[in-house]
């Protein structure tokens, strides 16, 4: 028994890997892209506290795993959807890279991270 996406007006099915989120692949990737853009802006200056950096890392890991499960689940994906999934992976990777760069710019004494 498959559920449909909970986004108003969307009639796409929710894959098993996204049952917890209750959204289709398209809306999942759009949501991830928007969240990553917000977090990139937040971390761009390197002012994000260590707790927030950990939360962002957990976000990247959790959603990257969910996206990987969807992409490798055997569902038939259109070429456009495959491109969107790959683009979203790249967005997650770029967020991780931005987070790493921002933490490198922060003086060691202020971040609480020892290198």
C-alpha positions as CSV (number, residue, x, y, z in Angstrom):
1,X,0.0,0.0,0.0
2,X,1.8,3.1,-1.2
3,X,1.1,6.6,0.1
4,X,1.0,9.8,-2.0
5,X,3.1,12.8,-1.3
6,X,1.6,15.1,1.4
7,X,2.5,18.3,-0.5
8,X,-0.7,19.9,-1.7
9,X,-1.5,19.1,-5.3
10,X,1.2,16.4,-5.7
11,X,0.0,13.0,-6.8
12,X,3.3,11.2,-6.9
13,X,3.9,8.1,-4.8
14,X,6.2,8.2,-1.8
15,X,9.0,5.6,-2.0
16,X,9.6,3.3,1.0
17,X,12.9,5.1,1.8
18,X,11.0,8.4,2.2
19,X,8.0,7.0,4.1
20,X,9.0,8.9,7.3
21,X,9.2,12.2,5.4
22,X,6.0,11.5,3.5
23,X,7.2,13.2,0.3
24,X,7.9,12.1,-3.2
25,X,11.5,12.2,-4.6
26,X,11.0,15.5,-6.3
27,X,9.8,17.3,-3.2
28,X,12.4,15.7,-1.0
29,X,15.2,16.9,-3.3
30,X,13.7,20.4,-3.5
31,X,13.4,20.6,0.3
32,X,17.0,19.4,0.7
33,X,18.2,22.0,-1.8
34,X,16.4,24.8,0.0
35,X,17.7,23.7,3.4
36,X,21.3,23.4,2.1
37,X,21.1,26.9,0.7
38,X,20.0,28.3,4.1
39,X,22.8,26.4,5.9
40,X,25.4,27.5,3.4
41,X,24.5,31.1,4.0
42,X,24.5,30.4,7.8
43,X,28.0,28.9,7.7
44,X,29.6,31.2,5.1
45,X,31.1,33.6,7.6
46,X,32.3,30.8,9.9
47,X,30.3,32.1,12.8
48,X,28.2,28.9,13.4
49,X,28.7,27.5,16.9
50,X,30.2,24.0,17.2
51,X,26.8,22.6,18.2
52,X,25.2,24.0,15.1
53,X,28.1,22.6,13.0
54,X,27.4,19.1,14.5
55,X,23.7,19.5,13.7
56,X,24.5,20.4,10.1
57,X,26.8,17.4,9.8
58,X,24.1,15.2,11.1
59,X,21.7,16.7,8.6
60,X,24.1,16.0,5.7
61,X,24.7,12.4,6.8
62,X,21.0,11.5,7.5
63,X,19.7,13.1,4.3
64,X,22.5,11.8,2.2
65,X,21.8,8.3,3.4
66,X,18.1,8.7,2.6
67,X,18.8,10.0,-0.8
68,X,21.2,7.1,-1.5
69,X,18.6,4.6,-0.4
70,X,16.1,6.2,-2.8
71,X,18.5,6.3,-5.7
72,X,19.6,2.7,-5.3
73,X,16.2,1.2,-4.4
74,X,15.5,0.0,-7.9
75,X,12.7,2.4,-8.6
76,X,12.4,3.5,-12.2
77,X,13.6,7.1,-12.3
78,X,13.3,9.4,-15.3
79,X,16.5,11.0,-16.6
80,X,15.4,14.3,-15.2
81,X,14.8,12.8,-11.7
82,X,18.2,11.1,-11.8
83,X,19.8,14.4,-12.7
84,X,18.0,16.1,-9.8
85,X,19.2,13.3,-7.4
86,X,22.8,13.7,-8.5
87,X,22.5,17.5,-8.3
88,X,21.2,17.2,-4.7
89,X,24.1,14.9,-3.8
90,X,26.4,17.6,-5.1
91,X,24.6,20.2,-3.1
92,X,25.1,18.1,0.1
93,X,28.8,17.7,-0.7
94,X,29.2,21.4,-1.3
95,X,27.6,22.2,2.0
96,X,30.0,19.8,3.7
97,X,32.9,21.5,1.9
98,X,31.7,25.0,2.9
99,X,31.4,23.8,6.5
100,X,34.9,22.5,6.4
101,X,36.3,25.7,4.9
102,X,34.4,27.8,7.5
103,X,35.8,25.8,10.4
104,X,39.3,26.3,9.0
105,X,38.9,30.1,9.0
106,X,37.8,30.1,12.6
107,X,40.7,30.5,15.0
108,X,41.4,27.3,17.0
109,X,40.7,28.9,20.4
110,X,37.3,30.2,19.4
111,X,35.9,27.0,17.8
112,X,36.7,24.6,20.5
113,X,37.9,22.2,17.9
114,X,41.5,21.0,18.3
115,X,43.4,20.2,15.1
